[in-house]
Amino acid sequence: MKSKDPSKDDVAFTRVTTGVATAVAASTIMHAGKGVIASLARHPLVLFGLGVAAGYFTHKYRKEIIWITCKTAEQSKHFILRQKENLQDLLDESPEESDDKDISK
């Protein structure tokens, strides 16, 4: 009877398949994007219109953009502090383990 747990081969195959699919999708998007950007760059009026639209939406949502930026900066700071604490804990444990090995000899 086959178990419901996926084997290591199935998981590895799924990871490889997902990676290949992601690479193909990214390549397709990049290739299509180059054509769109190149055609837009040839028409200055369209490029100017895109700049005006980007400026309008940036001005309209400036408070939300600033709030998200501040929140992201705060989360990044907390992440760095947690990683420093984790690293310090790991370094504090490391000498204790080596001392225990020396005593047992």
C-alpha positions as CSV (number, residue, x, y, z in Angstrom):
1,M,0.0,0.0,0.0
2,K,1.4,3.4,-1.0
3,S,1.8,5.9,1.9
4,K,0.4,9.4,1.6
5,D,3.7,11.0,2.4
6,P,5.6,12.1,-0.7
7,S,8.9,10.5,-1.2
8,K,12.1,12.5,-1.6
9,D,12.1,11.8,-5.3
10,D,8.6,13.2,-5.8
11,V,9.5,16.3,-3.8
12,A,12.8,16.8,-5.7
13,F,11.0,16.3,-9.0
14,T,8.3,18.9,-8.0
15,R,11.0,21.4,-7.0
16,V,12.9,21.0,-10.3
17,T,9.7,21.2,-12.3
18,T,8.7,24.4,-10.4
19,G,12.1,25.9,-11.0
20,V,12.1,25.2,-14.7
21,A,8.6,26.5,-15.1
22,T,9.5,29.7,-13.2
23,A,12.6,30.2,-15.4
24,V,10.6,29.7,-18.6
25,A,8.0,32.2,-17.4
26,A,10.6,34.8,-16.4
27,S,12.4,34.4,-19.7
28,T,9.1,34.9,-21.6
29,I,8.2,37.9,-19.6
30,M,11.6,39.5,-20.1
31,H,11.6,38.8,-23.8
32,A,8.1,40.3,-24.2
33,G,8.9,43.2,-22.0
34,K,11.9,44.2,-24.1
35,G,9.7,44.5,-27.1
36,V,7.1,46.6,-25.3
37,I,9.8,48.9,-23.8
38,A,11.5,49.3,-27.1
39,S,8.3,50.2,-28.9
40,L,7.3,52.7,-26.1
41,A,10.8,54.3,-26.2
42,R,10.3,55.1,-29.9
43,H,7.2,57.2,-29.2
44,P,8.0,60.2,-27.0
45,L,4.4,61.2,-26.6
46,V,3.5,57.8,-25.1
47,L,6.5,57.9,-22.9
48,F,5.6,61.4,-21.7
49,G,2.0,60.2,-21.0
50,L,3.3,57.3,-19.0
51,G,5.5,59.7,-17.0
52,V,2.5,62.0,-16.3
53,A,0.3,59.0,-15.2
54,A,3.1,57.7,-12.9
55,G,3.5,61.1,-11.4
56,Y,-0.2,61.5,-10.9
57,F,-0.6,58.1,-9.1
58,T,2.6,58.7,-7.0
59,H,1.1,62.1,-5.9
60,K,-2.3,60.6,-5.3
61,Y,-1.0,57.7,-3.1
62,R,2.0,59.5,-1.6
63,K,0.7,59.0,2.0
64,E,0.2,55.3,1.5
65,I,3.6,55.0,-0.2
66,I,5.3,56.8,2.7
67,W,3.4,54.7,5.3
68,I,4.4,51.4,3.6
69,T,8.0,52.5,3.3
70,C,8.2,53.4,7.0
71,K,6.6,50.1,8.0
72,T,9.0,48.2,5.8
73,A,12.0,50.0,7.2
74,E,10.7,49.2,10.8
75,Q,10.2,45.6,10.0
76,S,13.6,45.4,8.4
77,K,15.2,46.9,11.5
78,H,13.4,44.3,13.7
79,F,14.5,41.5,11.4
80,I,18.1,42.6,11.6
81,L,17.9,42.8,15.4
82,R,16.4,39.3,15.6
83,Q,19.1,37.9,13.4
84,K,21.8,39.5,15.5
85,E,20.2,38.0,18.7
86,N,20.0,34.6,17.0
87,L,23.6,34.8,15.9
88,Q,24.7,35.9,19.4
89,D,22.8,33.0,20.9
90,L,24.4,30.6,18.4
91,L,27.9,31.9,19.2
92,D,27.2,31.7,23.0
93,E,26.2,28.1,22.7
94,S,29.1,27.1,20.5
95,P,31.9,27.4,23.1
96,E,29.8,25.6,25.7
97,E,29.5,22.6,23.4
98,S,33.2,22.5,22.6
99,D,34.0,22.7,26.4
100,D,31.7,19.7,27.1
101,K,33.6,17.7,24.4
102,D,36.9,18.5,26.0
103,I,35.8,17.4,29.5
104,S,34.5,14.1,28.2
105,K,37.9,13.1,26.8
